[in-house]
Amino acid sequence: MGRVRQVAVVVLVNAALLLALLVIIEGLSSYAFFLRDLIPRLRESDLSHTKYDAEIGWVGLPNVDIEDMYGPGAHLRTNQKGFRNAEDFAPKRESDVRRIVCAGDSVTFGEHVGNDQTFCSVLAELDPKLETINMGQVGYGVDQAYLWYKRDANDLDVDVSILAFITHDFMRM
């Protein structure tokens, strides 16, 4: 009986070690697949249109004009304040115009689409009396979007402010 018991213990220990090894390999391969998917996404995000900002982290560079930044016809333009607009805005709006500021992260900014395809720009196309200012920025948390708006839109006559966010923006805070 002693010999059978020894063999059974050796078989159980080997089975447990094999199972542990398989769990470790499974975990590492999941991590490897995660990294494989993550690395190209990190390369995709081109932040050449931003500059360091001591208060907020980064903001848009002023007067950027990159044709086909995100593909044919998907250009990137910023105005003198670094907002994703081709035009500059006077502090006071015209009396018959309603001004909307869109603040937020890469969804608001419109990463991977042209200026005229951002939701802020599409909103302006709905009514000629709407003037929209795109203050979205790639990678922003809700705090950064608010701070940039508070500081750099302070002098603008604004009727409506839209803060667009996703759950992950709160984790960035």
Accessible surface in RSA format (square Angstrom, percent):
REM  Atomic radii and reference values for relative SASA: ProtOr
REM  Chains: A
REM  Algorithm: Lee & Richards
REM  Probe-radius: 1.40
REM  Slices: 20
REM RES _ NUM      All-atoms   Total-Side   Main-Chain    Non-polar    All polar
REM                ABS   REL    ABS   REL    ABS   REL    ABS   REL    ABS   REL
RES MET A   1   200.08 103.6 154.35 102.2  45.73 108.9 134.96 114.7  65.12  86.3
RES GLY A   2    51.06  63.0   0.00   N/A  51.06  63.0  40.26 110.5  10.80  24.2
RES ARG A   3   176.85  74.3 169.92  86.6   6.93  16.5  69.43  94.9 107.42  65.1
RES VAL A   4   102.19  67.2  99.69  90.2   2.50   6.0 101.36  88.1   0.82   2.2
RES ARG A   5   177.19  74.4 172.90  88.1   4.29  10.2  53.87  73.6 123.32  74.7
RES GLN A   6   112.01  62.6 108.67  79.4   3.34   8.0  37.41  79.6  74.60  56.6
RES VAL A   7    74.63  49.1  72.80  65.9   1.83   4.4  74.63  64.8   0.00   0.0
RES ALA A   8    46.49  42.7  39.79  61.4   6.70  15.2  46.28  65.2   0.21   0.6
RES VAL A   9    79.35  52.2  78.39  71.0   0.96   2.3  79.35  68.9   0.00   0.0
RES VAL A  10    86.89  57.2  84.44  76.4   2.44   5.9  86.75  75.4   0.14   0.4
RES VAL A  11    87.83  57.8  84.76  76.7   3.07   7.4  87.36  75.9   0.48   1.3
RES LEU A  12   122.94  68.5 119.45  85.5   3.49   8.8 119.88  84.2   3.06   8.2
RES VAL A  13    77.37  50.9  74.97  67.9   2.40   5.8  77.23  67.1   0.13   0.4
RES ASN A  14    83.32  57.5  78.86  76.2   4.46  10.7  24.45  58.8  58.87  56.9
RES ALA A  15    52.21  48.0  42.70  65.9   9.50  21.6  47.59  67.0   4.61  12.2
RES ALA A  16    61.09  56.2  50.68  78.2  10.41  23.7  56.49  79.6   4.59  12.2
RES LEU A  17   113.81  63.4 109.81  78.6   4.00  10.1 110.27  77.4   3.53   9.5
RES LEU A  18   104.35  58.1 100.50  71.9   3.86   9.7 103.69  72.8   0.67   1.8
RES LEU A  19   115.48  64.3 114.21  81.7   1.27   3.2 115.15  80.9   0.33   0.9
RES ALA A  20    48.21  44.3  41.10  63.4   7.11  16.2  47.51  66.9   0.71   1.9
RES LEU A  21    93.37  52.0  91.60  65.5   1.77   4.4  92.84  65.2   0.53   1.4
RES LEU A  22    97.38  54.2  93.52  66.9   3.85   9.7  93.87  65.9   3.51   9.4
RES VAL A  23    96.93  63.8  92.32  83.6   4.61  11.1  94.52  82.1   2.42   6.6
RES ILE A  24   100.56  57.2  94.31  70.3   6.25  15.1  99.85  71.9   0.71   1.9
RES ILE A  25    91.71  52.2  90.25  67.2   1.46   3.5  91.21  65.7   0.51   1.4
RES GLU A  26   108.44  62.3 106.10  80.3   2.34   5.6  46.51  90.0  61.93  50.6
RES GLY A  27    40.47  49.9   0.00   N/A  40.47  49.9  34.54  94.8   5.93  13.3
RES LEU A  28   115.57  64.4 111.48  79.8   4.10  10.3 111.80  78.5   3.78  10.2
RES SER A  29    40.89  34.5  35.39  47.2   5.50  12.7  31.13  66.3   9.75  13.7
RES SER A  30    57.15  48.3  47.17  62.9   9.98  23.0  36.03  76.7  21.12  29.6
RES TYR A  31   128.33  59.9 123.99  70.5   4.35  11.3  88.95  66.8  39.39  48.6
RES ALA A  32    56.68  52.1  48.24  74.4   8.44  19.2  52.42  73.8   4.26  11.3
RES PHE A  33   113.49  56.8 113.22  70.1   0.27   0.7 113.49  68.8   0.00   0.0
RES PHE A  34   115.87  58.0 109.26  67.7   6.62  17.2 114.95  69.7   0.92   2.6
RES LEU A  35    60.51  33.7  60.51  43.3   0.00   0.0  60.51  42.5   0.00   0.0
RES ARG A  36   145.29  61.0 132.97  67.8  12.31  29.3  75.25 102.8  70.04  42.4
RES ASP A  37    78.79  55.2  71.44  71.1   7.35  17.4  29.67  69.8  49.12  49.0
RES LEU A  38    60.00  33.4  57.85  41.4   2.15   5.4  59.94  42.1   0.06   0.1
RES ILE A  39    75.17  42.8  75.14  56.0   0.03   0.1  75.14  54.1   0.03   0.1
RES PRO A  40    63.26  46.1  60.53  55.2   2.73   9.9  61.91  51.1   1.35   8.4
RES ARG A  41   160.85  67.5 154.21  78.6   6.64  15.8  36.36  49.7 124.49  75.4
RES LEU A  42   116.34  64.8 101.40  72.5  14.94  37.6 102.39  71.9  13.96  37.6
RES ARG A  43   184.92  77.6 154.78  78.9  30.13  71.7  71.45  97.6 113.47  68.8
RES GLU A  44    97.08  55.7  77.14  58.4  19.94  47.5  36.34  70.3  60.74  49.6
RES SER A  45    38.25  32.3  25.11  33.5  13.13  30.3  21.76  46.3  16.49  23.1
RES ASP A  46    61.13  42.8  55.22  55.0   5.92  14.0  24.31  57.2  36.82  36.7
RES LEU A  47    78.17  43.5  65.77  47.0  12.40  31.2  67.24  47.2  10.93  29.4
RES SER A  48    69.09  58.4  42.38  56.6  26.71  61.5  50.12 106.7  18.97  26.6
RES HIS A  49     0.69   0.4   0.50   0.3   0.19   0.5   0.19   0.2   0.50   0.6
RES THR A  50    23.15  16.5   9.39   9.5  13.76  32.8   0.00   0.0  23.15  35.0
RES LYS A  51    95.27  46.5  87.07  53.4   8.20  19.5  50.09  45.1  45.18  48.1
RES TYR A  52   173.94  81.2 148.06  84.2  25.88  67.3 119.49  89.8  54.45  67.1
RES ASP A  53    20.73  14.5  16.53  16.5   4.20   9.9   4.12   9.7  16.61  16.6
RES ALA A  54    88.34  81.2  54.26  83.7  34.08  77.5  54.48  76.7  33.86  89.7
RES GLU A  55   128.85  74.0  98.98  74.9  29.87  71.1  46.77  90.5  82.08  67.0
RES ILE A  56    10.27   5.8   1.48   1.1   8.80  21.2   4.67   3.4   5.61  15.2
RES GLY A  57    26.90  33.2   0.00   N/A  26.90  33.2  20.52  56.3   6.37  14.3
RES TRP A  58    69.33  27.8  69.33  33.6   0.00   0.0  69.33  37.0   0.00   0.0
RES VAL A  59     6.91   4.5   6.91   6.3   0.00   0.0   6.91   6.0   0.00   0.0
RES GLY A  60     2.81   3.5   0.00   N/A   2.81   3.5   1.18   3.3   1.62   3.6
RES LEU A  61    56.11  31.2  56.11  40.1   0.00   0.0  56.11  39.4   0.00   0.0
RES PRO A  62    55.21  40.2  43.03  39.2  12.18  44.3  43.03  35.5  12.18  75.7
RES ASN A  63   104.65  72.2  77.96  75.3  26.68  64.3  31.36  75.5  73.28  70.8
RES VAL A  64    20.44  13.5  14.23  12.9   6.22  15.0  18.88  16.4   1.56   4.2
RES ASP A  65    90.80  63.6  61.11  60.8  29.69  70.2  25.65  60.4  65.14  65.0
RES ILE A  66    56.33  32.1  53.41  39.8   2.92   7.0  56.33  40.6   0.00   0.0
RES GLU A  67   105.93  60.8  88.33  66.8  17.60  41.9  56.48 109.2  49.45  40.4
RES ASP A  68    77.71  54.4  63.72  63.4  13.99  33.1  16.54  38.9  61.17  61.0
RES MET A  69    34.93  18.1   7.30   4.8  27.63  65.8   5.27   4.5  29.65  39.3
RES TYR A  70    39.82  18.6   8.22   4.7  31.60  82.2  15.86  11.9  23.96  29.5
RES GLY A  71    25.31  31.2   0.00   N/A  25.31  31.2  22.80  62.6   2.51   5.6
RES PRO A  72   136.95  99.8 112.51 102.6  24.44  88.8 114.73  94.7  22.23 138.1
RES GLY A  73    56.30  69.4   0.00   N/A  56.30  69.4  39.48 108.3  16.82  37.7
RES ALA A  74    10.43   9.6  10.09  15.6   0.33   0.8  10.37  14.6   0.05   0.1
RES HIS A  75    31.13  17.0  31.13  21.6   0.00   0.0  17.20  17.7  13.94  16.2
RES LEU A  76     0.00   0.0   0.00   0.0   0.00   0.0   0.00   0.0   0.00   0.0
RES ARG A  77    66.15  27.8  66.15  33.7   0.00   0.0  16.49  22.5  49.65  30.1
RES THR A  78     7.55   5.4   1.32   1.3   6.23  14.9   1.32   1.8   6.23   9.4
RES ASN A  79     4.80   3.3   2.20   2.1   2.60   6.3   2.83   6.8   1.97   1.9
RES GLN A  80   108.89  60.9  92.59  67.7  16.31  38.8  18.46  39.3  90.44  68.6
RES LYS A  81    71.38  34.8  54.21  33.3  17.17  40.9  57.55  51.8  13.83  14.7
RES GLY A  82     2.17   2.7   0.00   N/A   2.17   2.7   0.02   0.1   2.15   4.8
RES PHE A  83     0.80   0.4   0.71   0.4   0.09   0.2   0.80   0.5   0.00   0.0
RES ARG A  84     7.78   3.3   0.40   0.2   7.38  17.6   0.40   0.6   7.38   4.5
RES ASN A  85    15.25  10.5  12.58  12.2   2.67   6.4   2.67   6.4  12.58  12.2
RES ALA A  86    67.51  62.1  35.66  55.0  31.85  72.4  36.69  51.7  30.82  81.6
RES GLU A  87    91.96  52.8  86.43  65.4   5.53  13.2  52.08 100.7  39.88  32.6
RES ASP A  88    75.72  53.0  51.79  51.6  23.93  56.6  19.84  46.7  55.89  55.7
RES PHE A  89    24.71  12.4   5.14   3.2  19.57  50.9   8.91   5.4  15.79  45.2
RES ALA A  90    63.68  58.6  49.02  75.6  14.66  33.4  55.22  77.8   8.47  22.4
RES PRO A  91    70.05  51.1  69.66  63.5   0.40   1.4  69.70  57.5   0.35   2.2
RES LYS A  92   160.08  78.1 150.62  92.4   9.45  22.5 100.89  90.8  59.19  63.0
RES ARG A  93    52.97  22.2  35.66  18.2  17.31  41.2   3.15   4.3  49.82  30.2
RES GLU A  94   126.76  72.8 117.16  88.6   9.60  22.9  47.87  92.6  78.90  64.4
RES SER A  95    99.88  84.4  79.84 106.6  20.03  46.1  51.91 110.5  47.97  67.2
RES ASP A  96    75.98  53.2  64.32  64.0  11.65  27.6  36.12  85.0  39.86  39.7
RES VAL A  97    24.87  16.4  24.87  22.5   0.00   0.0  24.87  21.6   0.00   0.0
RES ARG A  98   109.66  46.0 109.66  55.9   0.00   0.0  40.11  54.8  69.55  42.1
RES ARG A  99     3.88   1.6   3.88   2.0   0.00   0.0   0.00   0.0   3.88   2.4
RES ILE A 100    13.81   7.9  13.81  10.3   0.00   0.0  13.81   9.9   0.00   0.0
RES VAL A 101     0.37   0.2   0.26   0.2   0.11   0.3   0.26   0.2   0.11   0.3
RES CYS A 102     0.00   0.0   0.00   0.0   0.00   0.0   0.00   0.0   0.00   0.0
RES ALA A 103     5.97   5.5   5.92   9.1   0.05   0.1   5.92   8.3   0.05   0.1
RES GLY A 104     2.19   2.7   0.00   N/A   2.19   2.7   2.19   6.0   0.00   0.0
RES ASP A 105     1.33   0.9   1.33   1.3   0.00   0.0   0.19   0.4   1.14   1.1
RES SER A 106    26.15  22.1  24.19  32.3   1.96   4.5   2.77   5.9  23.39  32.8
RES VAL A 107    90.58  59.6  76.60  69.3  13.98  33.7  83.69  72.7   6.89  18.7
RES THR A 108     0.00   0.0   0.00   0.0   0.00   0.0   0.00   0.0   0.00   0.0
RES PHE A 109     3.01   1.5   3.01   1.9   0.00   0.0   3.01   1.8   0.00   0.0
RES GLY A 110     6.25   7.7   0.00   N/A   6.25   7.7   6.25  17.1   0.00   0.0
RES GLU A 111    34.12  19.6  20.22  15.3  13.90  33.1   3.23   6.3  30.89  25.2
RES HIS A 112    88.71  48.5  74.86  52.0  13.85  35.4  53.19  54.8  35.53  41.3
RES VAL A 113    50.12  33.0  49.34  44.7   0.77   1.9  50.12  43.5   0.00   0.0
RES GLY A 114     0.00   0.0   0.00   N/A   0.00   0.0   0.00   0.0   0.00   0.0
RES ASN A 115    15.24  10.5  12.21  11.8   3.03   7.3  11.52  27.7   3.72   3.6
RES ASP A 116    77.93  54.6  70.86  70.5   7.07  16.7  26.64  62.7  51.30  51.2
RES GLN A 117   105.20  58.8  86.68  63.3  18.52  44.1  25.61  54.5  79.59  60.4
RES THR A 118     3.81   2.7   2.01   2.0   1.81   4.3   1.96   2.6   1.86   2.8
RES PHE A 119    74.27  37.2  64.51  40.0   9.76  25.4  68.18  41.3   6.09  17.4
RES CYS A 120     0.94   0.7   0.94   1.1   0.00   0.0   0.62   1.6   0.32   0.3
RES SER A 121    29.76  25.1  25.32  33.8   4.44  10.2  13.22  28.2  16.54  23.2
RES VAL A 122    67.38  44.3  67.31  60.9   0.07   0.2  67.31  58.5   0.07   0.2
RES LEU A 123    43.23  24.1  41.25  29.5   1.98   5.0  42.97  30.2   0.27   0.7
RES ALA A 124    26.77  24.6  20.74  32.0   6.03  13.7  20.85  29.4   5.92  15.7
RES GLU A 125   121.16  69.6  85.88  65.0  35.29  84.0  47.45  91.8  73.71  60.2
RES LEU A 126   134.17  74.7 101.33  72.5  32.84  82.5 104.52  73.4  29.65  79.8
RES ASP A 127    56.72  39.7  56.03  55.8   0.69   1.6  13.29  31.3  43.43  43.3
RES PRO A 128   132.26  96.4  97.77  89.1  34.50 125.4 108.67  89.7  23.60 146.6
RES LYS A 129   104.36  50.9 103.34  63.4   1.02   2.4  73.39  66.1  30.97  33.0
RES LEU A 130    40.66  22.6  29.37  21.0  11.30  28.4  29.37  20.6  11.29  30.4
RES GLU A 131    49.76  28.6  45.29  34.3   4.47  10.6  15.86  30.7  33.90  27.7
RES THR A 132     8.52   6.1   4.18   4.2   4.34  10.3   0.00   0.0   8.52  12.9
RES ILE A 133     0.00   0.0   0.00   0.0   0.00   0.0   0.00   0.0   0.00   0.0
RES ASN A 134     2.73   1.9   2.66   2.6   0.07   0.2   2.40   5.8   0.33   0.3
RES MET A 135     0.87   0.4   0.44   0.3   0.43   1.0   0.44   0.4   0.43   0.6
RES GLY A 136     1.33   1.6   0.00   N/A   1.33   1.6   0.00   0.0   1.33   3.0
RES GLN A 137     1.38   0.8   1.38   1.0   0.00   0.0   0.00   0.0   1.38   1.0
RES VAL A 138    10.97   7.2  10.57   9.6   0.39   0.9  10.57   9.2   0.39   1.1
RES GLY A 139    22.99  28.3   0.00   N/A  22.99  28.3  17.34  47.6   5.65  12.7
RES TYR A 140     0.68   0.3   0.19   0.1   0.49   1.3   0.19   0.1   0.49   0.6
RES GLY A 141     1.16   1.4   0.00   N/A   1.16   1.4   0.70   1.9   0.46   1.0
RES VAL A 142    22.82  15.0  20.95  19.0   1.87   4.5  22.82  19.8   0.00   0.0
RES ASP A 143    50.25  35.2  44.62  44.4   5.63  13.3  22.85  53.8  27.40  27.3
RES GLN A 144    25.46  14.2  25.46  18.6   0.00   0.0  12.23  26.0  13.24  10.0
RES ALA A 145     1.11   1.0   0.77   1.2   0.35   0.8   0.77   1.1   0.35   0.9
RES TYR A 146   112.79  52.7 110.22  62.7   2.58   6.7  86.26  64.8  26.54  32.7
RES LEU A 147    82.21  45.8  80.34  57.5   1.87   4.7  80.37  56.4   1.83   4.9
RES TRP A 148     1.35   0.5   1.35   0.7   0.00   0.0   0.98   0.5   0.36   0.6
RES TYR A 149    57.80  27.0  57.34  32.6   0.45   1.2  38.08  28.6  19.71  24.3
RES LYS A 150   121.68  59.4 112.82  69.2   8.87  21.1  64.93  58.4  56.76  60.5
RES ARG A 151    86.27  36.2  64.05  32.7  22.21  52.9  54.97  75.1  31.30  19.0
RES ASP A 152    30.88  21.6  26.77  26.6   4.11   9.7   8.81  20.7  22.07  22.0
RES ALA A 153     4.97   4.6   0.10   0.1   4.87  11.1   0.48   0.7   4.48  11.9
RES ASN A 154   123.91  85.4  95.90  92.7  28.00  67.4  12.66  30.5 111.24 107.5
RES ASP A 155    79.62  55.8  58.27  58.0  21.35  50.5  47.17 111.0  32.45  32.4
RES LEU A 156    14.86   8.3   1.75   1.3  13.11  32.9   2.34   1.6  12.52  33.7
RES ASP A 157    46.76  32.8  38.84  38.7   7.93  18.7   8.79  20.7  37.97  37.9
RES VAL A 158    38.06  25.0   9.78   8.9  28.28  68.1   9.78   8.5  28.28  76.7
RES ASP A 159    57.58  40.3  23.53  23.4  34.04  80.5  12.70  29.9  44.87  44.8
RES VAL A 160    72.65  47.8  68.35  61.9   4.29  10.3  72.65  63.1   0.00   0.0
RES SER A 161    63.35  53.5  34.63  46.2  28.71  66.1  29.22  62.2  34.13  47.8
RES ILE A 162    55.59  31.6  51.35  38.3   4.24  10.2  54.90  39.5   0.69   1.9
RES LEU A 163    72.47  40.4  53.19  38.1  19.27  48.4  53.19  37.4  19.27  51.9
RES ALA A 164    26.27  24.2  19.56  30.2   6.71  15.3  25.89  36.5   0.39   1.0
RES PHE A 165   109.80  54.9  81.96  50.8  27.84  72.4  83.52  50.6  26.28  75.2
RES ILE A 166    78.26  44.5  72.52  54.0   5.74  13.8  78.26  56.4   0.00   0.0
RES THR A 167   107.08  76.2  99.08 100.4   8.00  19.1  65.24  87.6  41.84  63.3
RES HIS A 168    87.47  47.8  85.85  59.7   1.62   4.1  54.94  56.6  32.53  37.8
RES ASP A 169     1.99   1.4   1.99   2.0   0.00   0.0   0.19   0.5   1.79   1.8
RES PHE A 170    99.56  49.8  86.83  53.8  12.72  33.1  87.10  52.8  12.46  35.7
RES MET A 171   130.55  67.6  97.93  64.8  32.62  77.7  68.10  57.9  62.45  82.7
RES ARG A 172    89.30  37.5  56.16  28.6  33.14  78.9  27.58  37.7  61.72  37.4
RES MET A 173   122.11  63.2  69.66  46.1  52.44 124.9  88.77  75.5  33.34  44.2
END  Absolute sums over single chains surface
CHAIN  1 A    10932.4       9174.5       1757.9       7148.4       3784.0
END  Absolute sums over all chains
TOTAL         10932.4       9174.5       1757.9       7148.4       3784.0
